[in-house]
Structures are given as structure tokens and as C-alpha cells.
Amino acid sequence: MPKGDYTVRVPRAVLKRKVPVGIDTIGVVRARIRTRRKRMKKIGLLTLLITATLLLTLAFSAAAASPKAAATPVAAVPAGPAAAAPTPMPPHPRVHEALEAMRSARDHMAHAEGEFHGHRAKAIEHLDAAIHEAEECEREP
């Protein structure tokens, strides 16, 4: 027998069932051996399905958690030549409350005893900036 030539014996049961036959790593013929390519395809498909499921779950949970805009009823406008003046937006109660709290905190810091190594002055500066920004928020519609 020439070197490199070999004969493979396949069991009749394997041939009758018409099952895919493969040779494993030690040269034994076995039925139903999945090739590496088939395994990789299955792993890739499963990875794709898991990723898609994860992304859909995250998208739906983010959509459910996002604040929804309240539907404002549209008032019937009488047909007429004069256009009605736009009504001003109501004041923002939470911004107003926050402004009052920051002003109170600034007053407490201004009347506190001691300098706290310059931290008191820095805190007052930060409160002044925060009060300014909150006043801007209150003016916005």
C-alpha cells in the first residue's frame, strides 16, 4: 500500500440511514459529526438573535420609561379677523420653590460664622450662579 493511502470502512447502518458521515480528529468515521462551519453558523445565528432580543428589550423599556407629553386640549378659536393675544405660560412652581430654597441657603451661608478656609465664599459664588440660572429657567416658557 502506498504511503498516504488508506481505506475507510463505513458501517452499513450509517449508509442505510443516509446520515452525513465525517472523519473525526483521529481518523475514525462517525455519523452525525457537525463540521466546524455548521457550528460557527449556529453560534453566529444565536448571537444575532440574542443581540436583537436584547436591543429590542432595551428599546421598549427606554420607550416605556420616557416621559410622555401630556395631550393639551385645543380650544376652539372663533373665526374672526382679530387674532387673540397668546396667553403667557403659567409660572413654574418647582423652579420658584427651588429659587426660594437657594436664596435661603445663600442667606444662611452669608450669615454663618467662620470662613471655612475660603469654602464659604466659594459656596456663595456657586449659589449666586445657580440662582441666576434658575431665574433664567423661570423666565423661559
N, C-alpha and C positions, 0 to 999 in steps of 0.2 A: 504494500500500500504506500503511495507517495506521501511525502511529508505534507501535512496541512489538509489532507483529505480525510473525511470522516463520514460515517453513516449515522443517521439519526433514526431511531426506532420510535414510532408513534403508536401508542396503544389504540386498538380498534375502537374502544368505547369513545375515545376522543374523536376519531374520524367519523363515526356514525352520528354523533351529535352535531357535527358541523360547527364546533366551537372554535373560536380563534385560538391558535396554538402559538406559543412563544418559547424561546430558549432563555432560561434564567442565567444568572451570572456564572454558574459553574458548568453550564452546558447541558443541563437536563431539560428535556422537553416537557412542558407543563401546559395544561389547558387553562384558559381564563387569566392569563397574565396581562395586566394592563401595561401598556407601554408608557414611558415617561411623558410622551407628548399628550396622551389622553389624560393622564393625571394632572398635568400642568393646565390643560384646558379646563378641567373641572375645578381646579383651585382658582383659576382666573375668573371663571363664571361665578363661583361662590363669593369671591372677593368683591366682584362687581355688584352682586345682589345685596350683600351686607352693606356696602358703602351707600348704595342707593336707598336702602331702607333707613340707614342712619341719617342721611341727608333729609329725607322726607320727614322723618320724625322730628328732627331739629327745626325744619321749616314750619311744620304745623304747630309745634309748641311755641315757636317765636311769634307766629301769627296770632295764636290764641292769647299770648301774654302781652301783646302790644296794646296800648290804649286805643280805644275806638273813639272816633269823633262822634259827638252827640249830634243827632239829626235836629237841626233847628227848623222849627215850623216857619214857612214862608207866609208872611202876612199879605193879604190881598190888598193891592195898591189900586185905589180908584183911578180910573182913566181921567186925566186932566192935564192941562198944559203946564201947570206949575209942578216942579219936581220937589218932593219933600226933602227937607234937610236931613242928612244922616244923623242918627241918634248916637251920642257918644257911648263908648263902651263903659260898662259898669266898672267901678274900682275893683282892684284885685285884693280881696280881703286877706289872703295869706301873705301877700307881699307887704301889705300895710302892717300886719301883725309882726312880720319879721323886721320891718323898719323900726317899729317901736321897741322891739327887744334889743336891736343893735344900738339904738340911741341910749337905751337904759344901760346897756353894758358899757358903752363909751363913758357915760356919766360916772358909773361905778369905778371904772379904771382911772378916770381923771381925778377922782377924789380919794383914791387909795393911797395909803401911806407907804413910802418907800419907792425906790426906783427899780428894784429887782434887776440890777446890772444892765439897765437900758431896755429890758424887755417890756416894761410898762409903756414906754414911749412908742416902741415898735408896734405893740398891740393896738394902741390908739390910732396910729397911722393906718394899720390894716382895717380897723373898724371904720375909719373915715372913708377909705376906698370902698369898702363893702356897702356902706350907707349910700355913697354916690351911685354905685351900680344898681342898688335896689331902687333908688329914686328913678333912675332911667327905666328900669323894668316897669315901674308903676305908671310912667308916662306912656309906655308903649300900648297900643290897642290889643 
